[in-house]
Amino acid sequence: MVQTAPRQLKLGAILAGVGTNHGDWRDPAVPGDASVDINWYIEQARKAEAAKLDLVFIVDSPFITPDTAPHYLNRLEPLTLLSAIAVSTSRIGLVGTLTTSYWEPYNVARQFGSLDHISKGRAGWNVVTTGLEGAARNYGREEHFAHAERYARALEFVQVVQGLWDSYEDDAFPRDKAAGIFLRKDRQHRLDHNGVHFSVAGPLALSRSRQGQPVIFQAGDSDEGRNLGAHIAEGTFAAAADFETALSYTRDLKARAARLGRDPDRIVVMPGLSVFLADSDEEARALEEARLGRLDFAKSLVELGRLFNYHDFSAYDPDAAFPDVSNLTLNSYKGGAERVVRTAREEGLSLRETVARFVERRSAFVGTAATVADEIERWFRAGAVDGFNLHVARPADFDRFLTGVVPILQDRGLFRRDYEHDTLRGHLGLPVPENRYTVARGLADAIAAE
């Protein structure tokens, strides 16, 4: 009887410099220039690697306003940043965000393929379609792509990139100096893709890495976003406000993938994780209350407005019912915006209550290290998640999680004590994808031999 290894929790760290809310940057321990200081990122990545985390993750978005949260205002470009981390670490995965709406597949295939080589197989691409309409004018367009078009474009984009990553079969380069043979020409393949959105000839001037291809992550939560994830995702970062939401999302996403003929266990669901840790549960709840209580309501309104393409909510009575924004296109962060509108309507929330629910939101992970570990274990064992990505801004919080919560998870046999693999795919338990041309040739040879 074949025994399968026990399911293992996955943990990542979202490195966000001075923070993606309006409060973390004021912590005296947070350097004011953390978001553009490569040494800060390297230090955090090395801490994460020492704790044996699966990956670090870099967020990105190509549009800002003067009211945007501090980290977004002034930050390093993800691929450049991750390349620096790659040569400063040796095992931890490196995942970066890049939009399919305002790039070209050949460039993206080359950039992430290069990161995968530089890191020796530790790269991952978080595929986004860009939520903010204002990004269009940074790329020569007057209007943002419509929501449905963005997702159709994204699917084709990823398929083209994956095709380019297979340009060379793994035995394409004998590098035989005596025979003078550098390349086996029959192992190089043009893509010759002609689709609805892209026309790309190829081949890509780069071979596959030791993990075959970078891991594909995705974070969309609208219906179109979930469908895209079901088609392409090997990991997801979709938000999970509570246990029931997480469980519903995971079951739905994996069911969609199964209907497409995919193995649902090959999608690793890792939502964001915000924790408040202290020596007692009461102290932790007080810490959460103190931090959220110090948030500026006007800035929280801006954060809520970001979901609606920075719609200005300051003109509304905060204590009246959540305003009717049905006239808005919701062509920004559609899944998140729809959830806000639906919840506010169903529960009769005021604007102030909506801000409290979705911006100044309470965490499900508040308490001692043991209490937080208990909740992580509950979500994991119930199948609501496969792991989490910890939001990293305040150094003391990160250190406390790594030295307090992680050892408890290790003692319970939920999380590794040491790395067993060198690649991101290895960490996440994902297979190395076979080269499509090698597979096709093998099938042709088998048929010919019959």
C-alpha positions as CSV (number, residue, x, y, z in Angstrom):
1,M,0.0,0.0,0.0
2,V,1.4,3.4,-1.0
3,Q,1.5,5.9,1.8
4,T,1.1,9.6,0.9
5,A,3.1,12.2,2.8
6,P,1.0,14.3,5.2
7,R,-0.3,17.6,3.9
8,Q,2.1,20.4,4.8
9,L,1.2,24.1,5.5
10,K,2.7,26.7,3.1
11,L,3.9,30.0,4.4
12,G,5.0,33.1,2.6
13,A,5.9,36.7,3.4
14,I,4.5,39.8,1.6
15,L,7.3,42.4,1.8
16,A,5.7,45.8,1.6
17,G,8.3,48.3,2.9
18,V,6.6,51.1,4.8
19,G,3.2,49.4,4.6
20,T,0.1,49.2,2.5
21,N,-2.0,51.0,5.1
22,H,-1.6,54.5,6.4
23,G,-0.3,53.6,9.8
24,D,2.6,51.1,9.7
25,W,5.1,53.6,8.4
26,R,4.9,55.6,11.7
27,D,6.3,52.7,13.7
28,P,9.8,54.0,14.8
29,A,11.3,50.6,13.8
30,V,10.2,51.0,10.2
31,P,12.8,52.9,8.1
32,G,11.1,55.8,6.2
33,D,12.7,54.6,3.0
34,A,12.1,50.9,3.4
35,S,10.1,50.6,0.2
36,V,13.1,51.7,-1.9
37,D,15.9,50.2,0.3
38,I,17.1,47.0,-1.2
39,N,18.9,46.1,2.1
40,W,15.6,46.2,3.9
41,Y,14.1,43.7,1.5
42,I,17.2,41.4,1.6
43,E,17.2,41.4,5.4
44,Q,13.5,40.4,5.6
45,A,13.9,37.8,2.9
46,R,16.9,36.3,4.8
47,K,14.8,36.2,8.0
48,A,12.0,34.4,6.1
49,E,14.5,31.9,4.6
50,A,16.0,31.2,8.0
51,A,12.5,30.3,9.2
52,K,12.1,28.0,6.2
53,L,9.2,29.9,4.6
54,D,8.2,28.9,1.1
55,L,8.4,32.3,-0.5
56,V,8.5,36.1,-0.4
57,F,6.0,38.1,-2.4
58,I,6.2,41.5,-4.0
59,V,3.0,43.5,-4.7
60,D,2.7,46.0,-7.5
61,S,0.3,48.3,-9.3
62,P,1.1,50.8,-12.1
63,F,-1.1,53.8,-10.9
64,I,-1.0,56.1,-7.8
65,T,-2.6,59.3,-6.5
66,P,-1.4,61.7,-3.8
67,D,-3.6,59.8,-1.3
68,T,-2.3,56.3,-2.1
69,A,-0.9,54.3,0.8
70,P,2.8,55.0,1.6
71,H,4.4,51.8,0.2
72,Y,2.6,52.3,-3.2
73,L,3.9,55.9,-3.5
74,N,7.6,55.1,-3.8
75,R,8.8,51.5,-4.3
76,L,11.1,49.3,-6.3
77,E,10.0,47.5,-9.5
78,P,9.4,43.8,-8.6
79,L,11.6,42.0,-11.1
80,T,14.6,44.1,-10.4
81,L,14.1,43.8,-6.7
82,L,13.6,40.0,-6.8
83,S,16.8,39.6,-8.9
84,A,18.7,41.3,-6.1
85,I,17.1,39.1,-3.5
86,A,17.8,36.0,-5.6
87,V,21.6,36.5,-5.3
88,S,21.3,37.3,-1.6
89,T,19.4,34.1,-0.7
90,S,19.6,30.4,-1.8
91,R,16.3,28.6,-1.1
92,I,13.3,30.8,-0.6
93,G,10.8,31.3,-3.5
94,L,10.6,34.7,-5.2
95,V,7.1,35.8,-6.4
96,G,6.5,39.1,-8.2
97,T,3.4,40.8,-9.5
98,L,3.2,41.9,-13.2
99,T,0.2,42.9,-15.2
100,T,-1.0,41.3,-18.4
101,S,-2.9,44.4,-19.4
102,Y,0.1,46.7,-20.1
103,W,3.0,44.4,-21.0
104,E,3.9,42.1,-23.9
105,P,4.2,38.3,-23.5
106,Y,7.6,38.0,-25.0
107,N,9.1,40.6,-22.5
108,V,7.4,38.9,-19.6
109,A,8.5,35.4,-20.6
110,R,12.1,36.7,-20.9
111,Q,12.0,38.6,-17.6
112,F,10.5,35.9,-15.4
113,G,12.6,33.2,-17.3
114,S,15.7,35.2,-16.4
115,L,14.7,35.5,-12.8
116,D,14.1,31.8,-12.7
117,H,17.6,31.2,-14.0
118,I,19.2,33.8,-11.7
119,S,17.5,32.2,-8.7
120,K,18.1,28.6,-9.9
121,G,14.4,27.7,-10.1
122,R,12.8,29.8,-7.4
123,A,10.6,32.3,-9.5
124,G,6.9,32.8,-9.5
125,W,4.7,35.2,-11.4
126,N,1.6,36.7,-9.7
127,V,-0.7,37.3,-12.7
128,V,-2.9,40.4,-12.4
129,T,-5.0,42.3,-14.9
130,T,-4.6,45.7,-13.2
131,G,-7.5,47.0,-11.2
132,L,-7.1,50.7,-11.5
133,E,-8.5,52.5,-14.6
134,G,-6.0,55.3,-14.2
135,A,-3.2,52.9,-15.3
136,A,-4.3,53.1,-18.9
137,R,-3.0,56.7,-19.3
138,N,0.4,55.6,-18.1
139,Y,0.6,53.2,-21.1
140,G,-0.7,55.4,-23.9
141,R,-4.4,54.4,-23.6
142,E,-7.3,56.8,-22.9
143,E,-9.5,54.0,-21.4
144,H,-8.8,50.9,-19.3
145,F,-9.6,47.6,-20.9
146,A,-13.1,46.4,-20.0
147,H,-13.2,43.8,-17.1
148,A,-14.1,40.8,-19.2
149,E,-11.6,41.7,-21.9
150,R,-8.9,42.0,-19.3
151,Y,-9.4,38.5,-18.2
152,A,-9.7,37.0,-21.7
153,R,-6.5,38.8,-22.6
154,A,-4.8,37.5,-19.5
155,L,-5.7,33.9,-20.3
156,E,-4.2,34.2,-23.8
157,F,-1.2,36.1,-22.4
158,V,-0.3,33.4,-19.9
159,Q,-0.7,30.7,-22.5
160,V,1.7,32.5,-24.9
161,V,4.2,33.1,-22.1
162,Q,4.1,29.4,-21.1
163,G,4.5,28.4,-24.8
164,L,7.6,30.7,-25.1
165,W,9.1,29.1,-21.9
166,D,9.0,25.8,-23.8
167,S,11.0,27.2,-26.8
168,Y,13.9,24.9,-26.0
169,E,13.7,21.2,-25.1
170,D,15.8,20.3,-22.1
171,D,18.5,18.6,-24.3
172,A,18.7,21.4,-26.8
173,F,22.2,22.5,-25.8
174,P,24.8,19.7,-25.9
175,R,27.6,22.3,-25.9
176,D,29.9,19.7,-27.4
177,K,33.2,21.6,-28.0
178,A,35.0,18.7,-29.6
179,A,32.2,18.2,-32.2
180,G,31.5,21.9,-32.5
181,I,27.8,21.5,-31.7
182,F,26.3,24.1,-29.4
183,L,22.6,23.7,-30.3
184,R,20.5,20.8,-31.6
185,K,18.4,22.8,-34.0
186,D,15.5,20.3,-33.9
187,R,15.1,21.0,-30.2
188,Q,14.4,24.7,-30.8
189,H,10.8,25.6,-31.5
190,R,9.0,28.6,-32.8
191,L,5.6,29.3,-31.2
192,D,3.9,31.0,-34.1
193,H,1.0,32.1,-32.0
194,N,-1.8,34.0,-33.7
195,G,-4.7,34.7,-31.4
196,V,-7.3,37.2,-30.6
197,H,-5.1,39.5,-28.6
198,F,-1.5,38.6,-29.4
199,S,0.6,37.5,-32.4
200,V,4.0,36.1,-31.2
201,A,6.4,34.1,-33.4
202,G,9.2,33.1,-31.0
203,P,11.3,31.3,-30.1
204,L,12.3,32.8,-26.8
205,A,16.1,33.2,-26.5
206,L,16.2,31.4,-23.2
207,S,16.1,27.8,-22.1
208,R,14.0,26.4,-19.3
209,S,15.2,26.5,-15.7
210,R,15.7,23.6,-13.2
211,Q,12.0,23.9,-12.2
212,G,10.8,23.9,-15.8
213,Q,8.8,27.1,-15.7
214,P,8.1,29.7,-13.1
215,V,5.1,29.0,-10.9
216,I,1.9,30.9,-11.9
217,F,0.0,32.7,-9.1
218,Q,-3.2,34.6,-9.4
219,A,-5.4,36.7,-7.1
220,G,-8.7,37.6,-8.9
221,D,-11.9,37.1,-6.8
222,S,-14.6,38.1,-9.3
223,D,-16.3,35.4,-11.3
224,E,-14.0,36.1,-14.2
225,G,-11.0,36.1,-11.8
226,R,-11.9,32.8,-10.4
227,N,-12.4,31.3,-13.9
228,L,-9.0,32.6,-14.8
229,G,-7.5,31.1,-11.7
230,A,-9.2,27.8,-12.4
231,H,-7.5,27.7,-15.8
232,I,-4.0,28.9,-15.0
233,A,-3.3,29.2,-11.3
234,E,-0.8,27.0,-9.5
235,G,-1.1,29.2,-6.4
236,T,-3.5,32.0,-5.4
237,F,-3.3,35.1,-3.2
238,A,-7.1,36.0,-3.0
239,A,-8.1,37.8,0.1
240,A,-10.0,35.9,2.8
241,A,-11.9,38.1,5.3
242,D,-13.0,35.2,7.5
243,F,-13.0,31.4,7.7
244,E,-16.3,30.9,5.9
245,T,-15.2,33.2,3.1
246,A,-11.9,31.3,2.7
247,L,-13.6,27.9,2.8
248,S,-16.1,29.0,0.2
249,Y,-13.5,30.5,-2.1
250,T,-11.2,27.5,-1.9
251,R,-14.0,25.0,-2.6
252,D,-15.3,27.0,-5.5
253,L,-11.9,27.6,-7.1
254,K,-10.9,24.0,-6.9
255,A,-14.2,22.8,-8.2
256,R,-13.9,25.0,-11.2
257,A,-10.4,23.6,-11.8
258,A,-11.7,20.0,-11.5
259,R,-14.4,20.7,-14.1
260,L,-11.6,21.8,-16.5
261,G,-9.9,18.5,-16.0
262,R,-7.2,19.9,-13.7
263,D,-6.0,18.3,-10.5
264,P,-7.4,20.7,-7.8
265,D,-4.6,19.7,-5.4
266,R,-2.2,21.4,-7.8
267,I,-3.5,24.8,-6.8
268,V,-2.1,26.1,-3.6
269,V,-4.4,28.6,-1.9
270,M,-2.5,31.1,0.2
271,P,-4.5,34.2,1.2
272,G,-3.0,37.2,3.0
273,L,-2.5,36.9,6.8
274,S,-2.5,39.8,9.3
275,V,-1.6,39.0,12.9
276,F,-1.7,40.8,16.2
277,L,0.6,39.0,18.7
278,A,1.2,39.6,22.4
279,D,1.9,37.8,25.6
280,S,-1.9,37.3,26.3
281,D,-5.0,37.2,24.1
282,E,-6.3,40.3,25.9
283,E,-3.1,42.3,25.2
284,A,-3.2,41.3,21.6
285,R,-6.8,42.4,21.2
286,A,-5.9,45.7,22.9
287,L,-3.0,46.1,20.5
288,E,-5.3,45.6,17.5
289,E,-7.8,48.1,18.9
290,A,-5.1,50.6,19.5
291,R,-3.6,50.4,16.0
292,L,-7.0,50.4,14.2
293,G,-8.2,53.2,16.4
294,R,-5.4,55.4,15.4
295,L,-6.2,55.1,11.7
296,D,-7.3,58.4,10.0
297,F,-10.9,58.0,8.9
298,A,-10.4,60.3,5.9
299,K,-7.5,58.1,4.7
300,S,-9.6,55.0,5.3
301,L,-12.2,56.4,3.0
302,V,-9.5,56.7,0.4
303,E,-8.6,53.1,0.8
304,L,-12.2,52.1,0.4
305,G,-12.4,54.3,-2.7
306,R,-9.4,52.5,-4.2
307,L,-11.6,49.4,-4.8
308,F,-13.9,51.7,-6.9
309,N,-11.1,53.3,-8.9
310,Y,-10.4,55.9,-6.2
311,H,-14.1,57.0,-6.0
312,D,-14.3,60.0,-3.6
313,F,-16.5,58.8,-0.6
314,S,-15.7,61.9,1.5
315,A,-18.7,63.8,0.0
316,Y,-21.2,61.3,1.7
317,D,-22.6,61.4,5.2
318,P,-20.5,58.7,7.0
319,D,-23.4,57.7,9.3
320,A,-26.0,57.4,6.5
321,A,-26.6,54.2,4.6
322,F,-23.8,53.1,2.3
323,P,-24.3,55.2,-0.9
324,D,-25.7,53.8,-4.1
325,V,-22.6,53.4,-6.3
326,S,-24.4,51.3,-8.9
327,N,-23.7,54.0,-11.5
328,L,-20.0,53.2,-11.2
329,T,-18.5,50.9,-13.8
330,L,-16.8,48.6,-11.2
331,N,-14.1,48.2,-13.8
332,S,-11.4,48.4,-11.2
333,Y,-11.2,45.7,-8.4
334,K,-14.5,44.2,-9.4
335,G,-14.6,41.3,-7.1
336,G,-13.7,43.4,-4.0
337,A,-16.0,46.2,-5.0
338,E,-18.9,43.9,-5.6
339,R,-18.4,42.3,-2.2
340,V,-18.5,45.7,-0.5
341,V,-21.7,46.7,-2.2
342,R,-23.4,43.4,-1.6
343,T,-22.5,43.2,2.1
344,A,-23.4,46.8,2.8
345,R,-26.8,46.3,1.2
346,E,-27.6,43.0,2.8
347,E,-26.6,44.1,6.3
348,G,-27.8,47.7,6.0
349,L,-24.4,49.1,6.8
350,S,-23.6,52.8,7.0
351,L,-20.6,54.2,5.2
352,R,-18.7,54.3,8.5
353,E,-19.6,50.7,9.3
354,T,-18.5,49.7,5.8
355,V,-15.1,51.3,6.3
356,A,-14.8,49.5,9.6
357,R,-15.7,46.2,7.9
358,F,-13.5,46.4,4.8
359,V,-10.7,48.9,5.6
360,E,-10.3,49.0,9.4
361,R,-11.1,45.3,9.4
362,R,-10.4,43.0,12.4
363,S,-8.2,40.1,12.0
364,A,-9.1,36.5,12.8
365,F,-5.5,35.9,14.0
366,V,-5.2,37.9,17.3
367,G,-3.7,36.6,20.5
368,T,-0.7,34.7,21.8
369,A,1.5,32.7,19.5
370,A,-0.4,29.6,20.5
371,T,-3.8,31.2,19.9
372,V,-2.7,32.3,16.4
373,A,-1.2,28.9,15.6
374,D,-4.5,27.3,16.7
375,E,-6.4,29.4,14.3
376,I,-4.0,28.8,11.4
377,E,-4.2,25.1,12.1
378,R,-8.0,25.2,12.1
379,W,-8.2,26.9,8.7
380,F,-5.6,24.6,7.3
381,R,-7.0,21.3,8.5
382,A,-10.6,22.3,7.4
383,G,-9.3,22.8,3.9
384,A,-10.1,26.5,3.9
385,V,-6.5,27.3,2.9
386,D,-3.3,25.5,1.9
387,G,-1.3,28.2,3.6
388,F,-0.9,31.9,4.2
389,N,1.1,34.9,3.1
390,L,2.0,37.1,6.1
391,H,1.9,40.9,5.6
392,V,5.3,42.2,6.7
393,A,5.8,45.8,7.7
394,R,6.5,46.2,11.4
395,P,9.8,44.4,12.2
396,A,8.7,43.3,15.7
397,D,5.5,41.7,14.4
398,F,7.5,39.7,11.8
399,D,10.1,38.6,14.3
400,R,7.5,37.5,16.8
401,F,5.6,35.5,14.2
402,L,8.8,33.8,13.0
403,T,10.2,33.0,16.5
404,G,6.8,32.4,18.2
405,V,4.2,31.0,15.8
406,V,6.4,29.1,13.3
407,P,8.1,26.9,15.9
408,I,4.6,25.9,17.3
409,L,3.5,24.9,13.8
410,Q,6.7,22.9,13.4
411,D,6.2,21.1,16.7
412,R,2.7,20.1,15.5
413,G,4.1,18.7,12.3
414,L,2.3,21.2,10.2
415,F,5.3,23.1,8.8
416,R,8.8,22.0,7.8
417,R,11.8,22.3,10.0
418,D,14.2,22.5,7.1
419,Y,14.0,22.8,3.3
420,E,13.7,19.5,1.4
421,H,13.9,21.1,-2.1
422,D,15.8,23.9,-3.8
423,T,13.0,25.2,-6.1
424,L,9.7,26.9,-5.5
425,R,7.9,24.1,-7.2
426,G,9.6,21.7,-4.8
427,H,8.6,23.8,-1.8
428,L,4.9,23.9,-2.9
429,G,4.7,20.3,-3.9
430,L,4.1,21.1,-7.6
431,P,5.3,19.0,-10.5
432,V,7.8,20.2,-13.0
433,P,5.8,20.7,-16.2
434,E,7.0,18.6,-19.1
435,N,8.1,20.4,-22.3
436,R,5.2,20.3,-24.7
437,Y,7.4,19.5,-27.7
438,T,9.3,16.7,-25.9
439,V,5.9,15.2,-25.0
440,A,4.6,15.5,-28.6
441,R,7.7,13.9,-30.0
442,G,7.5,11.0,-27.5
443,L,3.9,10.3,-28.5
444,A,4.8,10.5,-32.2
445,D,7.7,8.0,-31.6
446,A,5.4,5.7,-29.7
447,I,2.8,5.7,-32.5
448,A,5.5,5.1,-35.1
449,A,6.8,2.1,-33.1
450,E,3.4,0.4,-33.0
